[in-house]
Amino acid sequence: MADDARAELLAFLDEHAFAPVLNTPPDRVDRREEFEDAQCHTDRARRRFHACKSAAAVYDRFWSEVHDGTARWVDRELDRLGLPTLRRLQSAFDELCARLSVAGSCR
């Protein structure tokens, strides 16, 4: 069951946070270099999430990433382009965690 919750959280993040950013072609944005930096940051974040061994670890990683100061510039760039950020997904992520009875030590 715990592996199912982890897989569901990762699928949610892949679909709603990572894929929209990683699948956007850089040649479709006006500030290509900044966007490519944001894509690299997003890819590294995705790998950190997928390295989590439990649903609780995914939960903790989410809140760590949301409060990470480095991620703020990435969020600004993605917001400017109308792409999703973890900050914008907080409510939906919280609802999913509640439905799955997932909690961690963060927050």
Buried (B, 14 or more C-beta within 10 A) or exposed (E): EEEEBBEBBBEBBBEBBBBBBEEBEEEEBEEEEBBEBBBEBBEEBBEEBBEBEBBBBBBBBBBBBBEBEEBEEBBEBBEBBEBBBBBBBEEEBBEBBEEBEBEBEEE
